[in-house]
């Protein structure tokens, strides 16, 4: 049965605990105000997005509600949040970052309040929320402007839990409606919350201790399952329309994707316990090492997952929080494990923002159970908790500094990962922008070697070689880039210019015609047409 004890008389006031958590979290993340935007999705989401750049207004709001393919997601709540920032702070990144820090601080407070409402255990809920606040895996969601959706989804996730706890304590149609509304808004911030209705079924047993049959509990949540199903459909349509489901142009076998999902679970557990060597991008092994067998890693991951599952199942009567926390972790990660692959990452720190709470529930309630069984363990457990919290806070501060700029972000990624073609490509762009074409070429070549089918590295390597006076050498890379993404106007345009430099004017004109077809508003295509015709003597 659930461990739902009433608050101890004279104990800490919940509002005071929530306020202290929020303040401490915000202070921990104050360093983000010195960071800038990074040249990795921040342009797409904010800086170069004309609708967001216009701030909150009728046109922007209409676009946010109806745009389903831009950036491969329908998340109007996220777009509106970015528009609000632009209205308040313009394009000064400090304001955008401080807003993110405030949201994470609020989420830490809401995490505590939601867990306390569900469990009535003040100290355990406080410790979980404290670990939620300071764990370094959450830096990516806070320090990366483009990941505002994580924070907003987190806010409405915890509000959904709070509303659900209230609806169970005092049933009523109005309270159930609040649960559905909170979930709907959360899904409109980030569709990763689609498995939340399943989590509520887990929480029905622990900590809520509900005794109704499973069919009854499922039936009462049917509106929530419908919302999740609709979100899944919208997301699949948006990602397909935006071209985000085909990142690996040659394809990755289903078995490889399922195997990587098992390994990713194990890696998230490892990073929860030892959060070092964090990177903005972890290359998918099927891309950078396609001929290497991962059978050993997959087998070890499965042994770990089965062992933990068996252990929590065996202890479910004595410490039900263990299996509840484990299912929390497993279930919330399901949408982002890559069985349906979106993007080129093997895993991502940002995906752990909410699932990691499940592991922290396991750690805190498991530790509390040990402390109750043995008074001698109480002091060591408290000391260990204090030391871990302090260590995580230090690591978080350092990880915030990693996000200072595009350069620091991707230089760090190269330091902690191998064959990171995304990091090489972005550092190559920085070198090219600075006029260091030799360094740019080296980075782009390293990116192409790691992933021969990465569009951006092929495109940039071909163009960099052209700028260095070697258009013939760059031509095959540009042709490969166009073959990889035939619907991208930028590839056709750069290929046209290189063909023109090589005197292949009819082919250059064909590529310019395709550029104009794909992007009728291209700013320089007509000028390029005139130059090609002039060179051809027409």
Buried (B, 14 or more C-beta within 10 A) or exposed (E): EBBEEEBEEEEEEBEEBBEBBBEBBBEBBEBBBBBBBBBBBBEBBBBEBEBBBBBBEEEBBEBBBEBBBBBBBBBBBBBBBBBBBBEEBEEBBEBBBBBBBBBBBBBBBBBBBBBBBBBBBBBBBBBBBBBBBBBBBBBBBBBBBBBBBBBBBBBBBBBBBBBBBBBBEEEEEEBBEBBBBBBBBBBBBBBBBBBBBBBBBBBBBBBBBBEEEEEEBBEBBEBBBEBBEBBBEBBBEBBBBBEBBBBBBEEBEEEBBEBBBBBBBBBBBEBBEEBEEBBBBBBBBBBBBBEEEBEEBBEEBBEBBEEBBEEBEEBBEEBBBBBBBBBBBBBBBBBBBBEEBBBBBBBBBBBBBBBBBBBBBBBBBBBBBBBEEEEEBBEEBEEEBEEBBEEBBEBBBBBBBBBBBBBBBBBBBBEBBEBBBBBBBBBBBBBBEEEBBEBBBBBBBBBBEBBBBBBBBBBBBBBBBBBBEEBEBBBEBBBBBBEBBEEBBBBBBBBBBBBBBBEBBEBBBBBBBBBBEBBEEBEEBEEBBEBBEEEEEE
